Amino acid sequence: MRRLDAIVLAGGRASRLGGAIKPLLEIEGRSLLTRAIDAAVDAGARRIVVASTPLGDDPRVTWVREDPPFGGPVAGIVAALPAIDAEWVLVLAADLPRAAAAVQALRAGWPDAAAEAATEGVCLVDAEHRAQRLTAVYRTASLRRVAAALPAAGRGSAVRALTDGLALSLVDDVAGASRDVDTWQDLEQARSLARAARTAPETESIMSDETSRTLPPEALAAWAAALRERFDLTEDDLPVSLILDLARDVAGDVARPAAPFSAFAAGLVAGRAGGTPAQVREAVAAIAALAADWAKDGA
């Protein structure tokens, strides 16, 4: 990926979160805003401009605000562009739990030199084939050209108005890294995935005496997403963190080989009972308790 600057969009109303300050919501001790800023730093951004009223005193960023406030993401981009001087600009919404993985996907999908010459932007595309225009890298001059033609400095404009005329290189978001947080349920799901990703290496080491492949968080999420899509499962149907915690507990209290078939048994028991998320949790809790008793009895 080329040297770039970054625009982080953090000025929305979060109406579906009851007016909470969404960029400051935390996952694993880090706010969504911090995750976006860190991802921009990791991408090599020399200058990071956050479109929002100041939400802290992070010395890495410059704050700008569209006038009047709450003019929408396009207005935020237009307000930030004067502070951008790199050839390319990374645009990230400040509601991405996995902003770092999103940037990694953009980096991995960056076009070769020949294709780059004709490209005005690189944009992630989700599993529903929707372009995620606020998880993208754009040629700064192209954004300036389109922004100059927008009425009212982009206030109230759809993001399509800013990007539809650009020659974009589309990158499949196979890991679902562009999935954002719009509701409290989204936030809880993101926290659950983050916990699962954190415990995965620990569970992996418990399950095997031998050196094995490391499963990065984005691969874990991608595999869970593939399972849900293949078998038409919801997030509640496949509680990744709960399953990994059970595997860890059984491996520690009973034996490593007992972990995978105990997870299978939990699914079987829950399925016979009706298969609701609550019944899954009950089955997992029962097997975890049995494993704990097993360890106490020294069986």
MARBATOR-616199 format. One record per residue (C-alpha): residue number from 1; x, y, z. Coordinates in pm, 1 decimal, decimal comma. Example, Ala and Ser with C-alpha at 12.3 -4.5 7.8 and 13.67 -1.06 7.14 Angstrom:
REM residues 2
+-----+----------+----------+----------+
!   k !       xx !       yy !       zz !
+-----+----------+----------+----------+
!   1 !   1230,0 !   -450,0 !    780,0 !
!   2 !   1367,0 !   -106,0 !    714,0 !
+-----+----------+----------+----------+
This chain:
REM residues 299
+-----+----------+----------+----------+
!   k !       xx !       yy !       zz !
+-----+----------+----------+----------+
!   1 !      0,0 !      0,0 !      0,0 !
!   2 !    125,2 !    348,3 !    -86,2 !
!   3 !    215,7 !    614,0 !    170,9 !
!   4 !   -103,4 !    785,3 !    274,9 !
!   5 !   -295,6 !   1003,5 !    515,7 !
!   6 !   -617,6 !    897,9 !    687,5 !
!   7 !   -965,0 !   1030,2 !    757,3 !
!   8 !  -1157,4 !    871,6 !   1045,5 !
!   9 !  -1530,3 !    946,2 !   1053,0 !
!  10 !  -1657,8 !    970,1 !   1410,0 !
!  11 !  -1928,4 !   1234,1 !   1404,0 !
!  12 !  -2256,5 !   1043,2 !   1371,1 !
!  13 !  -2556,0 !   1056,7 !   1604,5 !
!  14 !  -2566,8 !    681,1 !   1688,8 !
!  15 !  -2946,8 !    697,9 !   1692,3 !
!  16 !  -2985,1 !    320,2 !   1715,9 !
!  17 !  -2765,8 !    323,7 !   2025,0 !
!  18 !  -2982,5 !    571,7 !   2207,3 !
!  19 !  -2745,0 !    859,7 !   2143,1 !
!  20 !  -2442,8 !    688,3 !   2301,8 !
!  21 !  -2105,5 !    820,0 !   2187,8 !
!  22 !  -2039,2 !    523,2 !   1962,5 !
!  23 !  -1669,5 !    584,7 !   1888,0 !
!  24 !  -1594,3 !    566,8 !   2260,8 !
!  25 !  -1761,3 !    226,8 !   2313,2 !
!  26 !  -1497,2 !    -25,6 !   2413,7 !
!  27 !  -1409,7 !   -377,8 !   2305,1 !
!  28 !  -1143,2 !   -557,1 !   2505,4 !
!  29 !  -1046,1 !   -229,8 !   2673,8 !
!  30 !   -997,8 !    -26,7 !   2353,8 !
!  31 !  -1251,8 !    216,1 !   2210,7 !
!  32 !  -1374,9 !    187,0 !   1854,4 !
!  33 !  -1211,2 !    522,0 !   1783,3 !
!  34 !   -875,7 !    407,9 !   1918,5 !
!  35 !   -900,7 !     92,3 !   1707,9 !
!  36 !   -953,6 !    302,3 !   1393,7 !
!  37 !   -666,6 !    538,3 !   1478,4 !
!  38 !   -433,3 !    248,2 !   1556,4 !
!  39 !   -526,0 !     83,0 !   1225,8 !
!  40 !   -445,6 !    404,6 !   1040,8 !
!  41 !   -108,3 !    427,0 !   1215,5 !
!  42 !    -35,1 !     64,4 !   1125,4 !
!  43 !   -123,1 !    144,4 !    763,1 !
!  44 !    152,1 !    405,6 !    764,4 !
!  45 !    -69,5 !    714,4 !    774,1 !
!  46 !    145,4 !   1023,3 !    824,7 !
!  47 !   -147,7 !   1244,2 !    918,0 !
!  48 !   -475,6 !   1127,1 !   1074,3 !
!  49 !   -773,6 !   1360,4 !   1061,2 !
!  50 !  -1079,0 !   1272,8 !   1270,3 !
!  51 !  -1406,4 !   1425,8 !   1156,4 !
!  52 !  -1584,7 !   1485,2 !   1486,8 !
!  53 !  -1598,5 !   1714,1 !   1781,8 !
!  54 !  -1289,0 !   1629,4 !   1990,6 !
!  55 !  -1339,5 !   1304,7 !   2181,3 !
!  56 !  -1009,7 !   1302,3 !   2362,7 !
!  57 !   -656,9 !   1436,7 !   2345,8 !
!  58 !   -483,3 !   1176,7 !   2130,0 !
!  59 !   -172,8 !   1360,4 !   2001,4 !
!  60 !   -170,2 !   1151,7 !   1685,0 !
!  61 !   -479,1 !   1315,6 !   1535,9 !
!  62 !   -613,6 !   1644,0 !   1404,6 !
!  63 !   -980,4 !   1718,3 !   1470,3 !
!  64 !  -1212,2 !   1880,6 !   1217,4 !
!  65 !  -1588,4 !   1927,5 !   1212,1 !
!  66 !  -1834,5 !   1975,6 !    931,0 !
!  67 !  -2047,9 !   2288,2 !    965,1 !
!  68 !  -2319,0 !   2245,7 !   1075,5 !
!  69 !  -2249,9 !   1925,7 !   1270,4 !
!  70 !  -2414,0 !   1592,5 !   1187,0 !
!  71 !  -2404,2 !   1659,8 !    815,0 !
!  72 !  -2323,4 !   1297,1 !    739,0 !
!  73 !  -2009,1 !   1106,8 !    641,4 !
!  74 !  -1964,0 !   1283,1 !    307,2 !
!  75 !  -1967,2 !   1621,0 !    479,0 !
!  76 !  -1710,1 !   1485,6 !    723,4 !
!  77 !  -1483,8 !   1374,9 !    440,0 !
!  78 !  -1520,6 !   1709,0 !    262,9 !
!  79 !  -1435,0 !   1894,0 !    586,8 !
!  80 !  -1126,4 !   1676,0 !    639,8 !
!  81 !   -986,1 !   1691,1 !    286,3 !
!  82 !   -815,3 !   2033,0 !    323,9 !
!  83 !   -592,8 !   1880,1 !    593,8 !
!  84 !   -486,9 !   1592,4 !    366,1 !
!  85 !   -179,4 !   1625,9 !    146,0 !
!  86 !    -76,1 !   1266,4 !     68,5 !
!  87 !   -148,2 !   1114,6 !   -271,8 !
!  88 !   -373,7 !    852,6 !   -114,4 !
!  89 !   -612,7 !    874,9 !    180,2 !
!  90 !   -744,4 !    592,2 !    394,3 !
!  91 !  -1109,6 !    643,2 !    492,6 !
!  92 !  -1236,8 !    453,7 !    796,2 !
!  93 !  -1558,8 !    478,5 !    991,1 !
!  94 !  -1501,7 !    486,7 !   1367,2 !
!  95 !  -1742,2 !    199,5 !   1429,4 !
!  96 !  -1533,2 !    -91,7 !   1301,6 !
!  97 !  -1443,0 !   -339,7 !   1576,2 !
!  98 !  -1183,7 !   -497,4 !   1346,7 !
!  99 !  -1040,6 !   -192,3 !   1177,4 !
! 100 !   -689,8 !   -341,1 !   1176,3 !
! 101 !   -810,1 !   -650,9 !    990,2 !
! 102 !   -993,4 !   -426,3 !    742,7 !
! 103 !   -673,6 !   -236,8 !    668,7 !
! 104 !   -486,4 !   -565,6 !    629,8 !
! 105 !   -746,2 !   -678,5 !    375,3 !
! 106 !   -705,6 !   -354,4 !    179,5 !
! 107 !   -329,6 !   -396,9 !    187,1 !
! 108 !   -353,2 !   -758,5 !     70,0 !
! 109 !   -585,3 !   -662,3 !   -214,9 !
! 110 !   -384,5 !   -363,6 !   -334,1 !
! 111 !   -356,2 !   -368,0 !   -715,8 !
! 112 !    -26,3 !   -421,5 !   -892,0 !
! 113 !    159,1 !   -125,3 !  -1040,3 !
! 114 !     -7,8 !   -150,7 !  -1381,1 !
! 115 !   -360,9 !   -166,7 !  -1237,4 !
! 116 !   -288,3 !    100,6 !   -977,5 !
! 117 !   -223,0 !    357,8 !  -1247,3 !
! 118 !   -587,8 !    336,9 !  -1356,4 !
! 119 !   -730,2 !    303,8 !  -1004,6 !
! 120 !   -886,5 !    585,4 !   -805,0 !
! 121 !   -960,3 !    378,4 !   -499,7 !
! 122 !   -949,5 !     36,7 !   -333,9 !
! 123 !  -1263,9 !    -64,2 !   -147,1 !
! 124 !  -1376,2 !   -367,7 !     52,7 !
! 125 !  -1686,6 !   -558,7 !    -58,2 !
! 126 !  -1882,9 !   -757,8 !    201,3 !
! 127 !  -2039,6 !  -1102,4 !    170,9 !
! 128 !  -2361,3 !   -948,1 !     34,7 !
! 129 !  -2157,6 !   -787,8 !   -246,2 !
! 130 !  -2204,1 !   -437,4 !   -104,7 !
! 131 !  -1914,8 !   -197,8 !   -147,4 !
! 132 !  -1802,8 !    -69,6 !    192,1 !
! 133 !  -1714,4 !    281,5 !     80,7 !
! 134 !  -1614,6 !    392,4 !    429,7 !
! 135 !  -1356,9 !    113,7 !    450,9 !
! 136 !  -1142,6 !    213,6 !    158,2 !
! 137 !   -837,7 !    397,1 !     26,0 !
! 138 !   -890,2 !    672,1 !   -232,1 !
! 139 !   -670,3 !    880,4 !   -454,8 !
! 140 !   -689,1 !   1218,0 !   -281,7 !
! 141 !   -706,4 !   1421,8 !   -603,1 !
! 142 !  -1006,0 !   1217,4 !   -719,3 !
! 143 !  -1194,2 !   1279,3 !   -395,5 !
! 144 !  -1118,1 !   1650,6 !   -416,0 !
! 145 !  -1248,5 !   1667,8 !   -772,2 !
! 146 !  -1579,9 !   1502,9 !   -686,8 !
! 147 !  -1615,4 !   1686,9 !   -354,3 !
! 148 !  -1580,0 !   2023,8 !   -526,3 !
! 149 !  -1889,6 !   1951,2 !   -732,0 !
! 150 !  -2112,8 !   1848,6 !   -441,8 !
! 151 !  -2378,8 !   2093,1 !   -321,4 !
! 152 !  -2369,9 !   2226,5 !     34,8 !
! 153 !  -2020,5 !   2084,9 !     99,1 !
! 154 !  -2163,5 !   1733,9 !     93,2 !
! 155 !  -2413,6 !   1785,3 !    375,5 !
! 156 !  -2678,4 !   1514,8 !    359,2 !
! 157 !  -2521,2 !   1354,4 !     51,5 !
! 158 !  -2510,6 !    977,1 !     14,2 !
! 159 !  -2162,8 !    826,2 !      9,2 !
! 160 !  -2238,7 !    702,1 !   -342,2 !
! 161 !  -2245,8 !   1063,7 !   -457,3 !
! 162 !  -1880,5 !   1091,3 !   -365,8 !
! 163 !  -1755,5 !    756,2 !   -495,7 !
! 164 !  -1981,2 !    620,2 !   -771,2 !
! 165 !  -1793,0 !    799,8 !  -1046,2 !
! 166 !  -1453,7 !    671,6 !   -934,9 !
! 167 !  -1264,2 !    379,2 !  -1084,2 !
! 168 !  -1251,1 !    148,5 !   -785,1 !
! 169 !  -1064,1 !   -176,2 !   -732,2 !
! 170 !  -1289,3 !   -401,0 !   -522,9 !
! 171 !  -1150,8 !   -641,2 !   -262,9 !
! 172 !  -1359,6 !   -922,8 !   -114,7 !
! 173 !  -1388,5 !   -889,2 !    261,2 !
! 174 !  -1372,2 !  -1262,1 !    326,5 !
! 175 !  -1313,4 !  -1217,2 !    700,6 !
! 176 !  -1603,5 !   -976,3 !    754,7 !
! 177 !  -1367,6 !   -707,8 !    883,5 !
! 178 !  -1587,3 !   -427,8 !    748,3 !
! 179 !  -1880,9 !   -528,7 !    967,4 !
! 180 !  -1965,0 !   -225,1 !   1180,3 !
! 181 !  -2148,2 !   -157,9 !   1505,6 !
! 182 !  -2493,1 !     -3,9 !   1467,8 !
! 183 !  -2683,6 !   -162,4 !   1756,4 !
! 184 !  -2616,9 !   -291,4 !   2106,5 !
! 185 !  -2649,3 !   -643,7 !   1967,2 !
! 186 !  -2376,4 !   -566,4 !   1713,1 !
! 187 !  -2154,9 !   -449,0 !   1997,2 !
! 188 !  -2211,3 !   -763,8 !   2203,8 !
! 189 !  -2139,0 !   -983,4 !   1903,3 !
! 190 !  -1817,2 !   -791,4 !   1837,2 !
! 191 !  -1713,6 !   -831,1 !   2200,1 !
! 192 !  -1787,1 !  -1203,2 !   2184,7 !
! 193 !  -1572,7 !  -1245,7 !   1872,8 !
! 194 !  -1292,8 !  -1045,5 !   2031,3 !
! 195 !  -1299,4 !  -1267,1 !   2340,7 !
! 196 !  -1298,5 !  -1575,8 !   2119,5 !
! 197 !  -1002,2 !  -1445,6 !   1920,6 !
! 198 !   -813,5 !  -1372,8 !   2242,5 !
! 199 !   -873,4 !  -1721,5 !   2386,9 !
! 200 !   -815,3 !  -1909,8 !   2059,5 !
! 201 !   -433,9 !  -1933,9 !   2094,9 !
! 202 !   -472,6 !  -2051,0 !   2454,8 !
! 203 !   -728,7 !  -2312,5 !   2354,9 !
! 204 !   -511,3 !  -2422,9 !   2064,0 !
! 205 !   -210,4 !  -2480,4 !   2289,5 !
! 206 !   -421,1 !  -2678,5 !   2535,8 !
! 207 !   -564,8 !  -2899,0 !   2262,3 !
! 208 !   -232,4 !  -3017,4 !   2121,3 !
! 209 !    104,0 !  -3121,4 !   2260,7 !
! 210 !    264,9 !  -3044,7 !   1926,0 !
! 211 !    338,6 !  -2720,5 !   1747,8 !
! 212 !     37,2 !  -2636,0 !   1528,5 !
! 213 !    -73,4 !  -2362,5 !   1297,0 !
! 214 !   -154,6 !  -2030,5 !   1458,7 !
! 215 !   -507,3 !  -1917,8 !   1383,6 !
! 216 !   -518,1 !  -1537,9 !   1351,5 !
! 217 !   -833,8 !  -1359,9 !   1470,4 !
! 218 !   -943,1 !  -1273,9 !   1117,7 !
! 219 !   -920,1 !  -1640,7 !   1012,7 !
! 220 !  -1124,9 !  -1749,1 !   1314,1 !
! 221 !  -1394,1 !  -1495,7 !   1228,7 !
! 222 !  -1383,3 !  -1595,1 !    862,5 !
! 223 !  -1427,6 !  -1964,0 !    947,3 !
! 224 !  -1719,0 !  -1885,0 !   1180,1 !
! 225 !  -1876,9 !  -1672,1 !    906,1 !
! 226 !  -1831,0 !  -1953,6 !    653,8 !
! 227 !  -2004,7 !  -2199,0 !    885,5 !
! 228 !  -2293,9 !  -1961,8 !    943,2 !
! 229 !  -2337,3 !  -1900,2 !    571,3 !
! 230 !  -2309,4 !  -2267,0 !    472,1 !
! 231 !  -2560,5 !  -2390,2 !    729,7 !
! 232 !  -2782,1 !  -2079,6 !    757,7 !
! 233 !  -2684,2 !  -2010,5 !   1118,9 !
! 234 !  -2720,8 !  -1690,5 !   1318,0 !
! 235 !  -2463,1 !  -1543,2 !   1555,6 !
! 236 !  -2656,3 !  -1694,5 !   1848,0 !
! 237 !  -2660,1 !  -2036,6 !   1681,1 !
! 238 !  -2279,7 !  -2043,5 !   1677,1 !
! 239 !  -2152,0 !  -1894,4 !   2006,0 !
! 240 !  -1781,5 !  -1907,1 !   1924,2 !
! 241 !  -1653,4 !  -1770,4 !   2255,2 !
! 242 !  -1873,7 !  -2007,4 !   2455,2 !
! 243 !  -1752,7 !  -2310,5 !   2257,0 !
! 244 !  -1386,1 !  -2214,4 !   2289,7 !
! 245 !  -1425,2 !  -2159,7 !   2662,2 !
! 246 !  -1581,6 !  -2506,3 !   2695,8 !
! 247 !  -1296,4 !  -2664,9 !   2497,2 !
! 248 !  -1040,7 !  -2493,1 !   2719,6 !
! 249 !  -1215,0 !  -2601,0 !   3040,8 !
! 250 !  -1259,0 !  -2964,2 !   2936,5 !
! 251 !   -902,0 !  -2987,7 !   2805,3 !
! 252 !   -771,3 !  -2853,6 !   3134,9 !
! 253 !   -998,8 !  -3046,9 !   3369,7 !
! 254 !  -1023,4 !  -3379,2 !   3185,5 !
! 255 !   -782,9 !  -3426,1 !   2893,0 !
! 256 !   -698,9 !  -3256,3 !   2566,4 !
! 257 !   -862,7 !  -3519,4 !   2342,7 !
! 258 !  -1184,4 !  -3482,2 !   2543,6 !
! 259 !  -1232,5 !  -3120,6 !   2430,8 !
! 260 !  -1357,3 !  -3163,7 !   2072,2 !
! 261 !  -1601,1 !  -3446,9 !   2139,8 !
! 262 !  -1729,4 !  -3271,4 !   2451,6 !
! 263 !  -1815,9 !  -2971,4 !   2232,6 !
! 264 !  -1989,9 !  -3212,5 !   1996,2 !
! 265 !  -2178,3 !  -3362,0 !   2290,3 !
! 266 !  -2292,1 !  -3015,1 !   2398,1 !
! 267 !  -2436,9 !  -2955,6 !   2053,0 !
! 268 !  -2605,6 !  -3295,9 !   2053,1 !
! 269 !  -2761,3 !  -3245,9 !   2397,0 !
! 270 !  -2880,0 !  -2895,6 !   2309,1 !
! 271 !  -3021,9 !  -3017,3 !   1977,8 !
! 272 !  -3222,9 !  -3291,0 !   2144,6 !
! 273 !  -3361,2 !  -3036,2 !   2389,5 !
! 274 !  -3474,8 !  -2803,6 !   2111,9 !
! 275 !  -3158,5 !  -2625,3 !   2002,6 !
! 276 !  -3231,3 !  -2273,7 !   2125,4 !
! 277 !  -2939,0 !  -2049,3 !   2227,2 !
! 278 !  -3048,6 !  -2081,7 !   2588,8 !
! 279 !  -3043,0 !  -2461,2 !   2564,4 !
! 280 !  -2696,2 !  -2447,7 !   2411,3 !
! 281 !  -2575,4 !  -2242,4 !   2707,0 !
! 282 !  -2738,0 !  -2487,2 !   2950,0 !
! 283 !  -2571,5 !  -2785,4 !   2782,4 !
! 284 !  -2231,9 !  -2613,5 !   2781,6 !
! 285 !  -2269,3 !  -2519,7 !   3148,1 !
! 286 !  -2362,7 !  -2877,4 !   3239,9 !
! 287 !  -2061,0 !  -3025,8 !   3061,5 !
! 288 !  -1826,8 !  -2763,0 !   3208,0 !
! 289 !  -1959,2 !  -2845,0 !   3556,0 !
! 290 !  -1911,4 !  -3216,8 !   3493,1 !
! 291 !  -1553,6 !  -3151,7 !   3382,4 !
! 292 !  -1485,2 !  -2945,4 !   3695,2 !
! 293 !  -1621,7 !  -3224,9 !   3916,2 !
! 294 !  -1411,2 !  -3474,8 !   3722,2 !
! 295 !  -1098,7 !  -3274,9 !   3802,3 !
! 296 !  -1188,9 !  -3245,8 !   4173,1 !
! 297 !  -1249,4 !  -3619,2 !   4201,6 !
! 298 !   -918,6 !  -3693,4 !   4029,7 !
! 299 !  -1085,5 !  -3936,5 !   3791,4 !
+-----+----------+----------+----------+
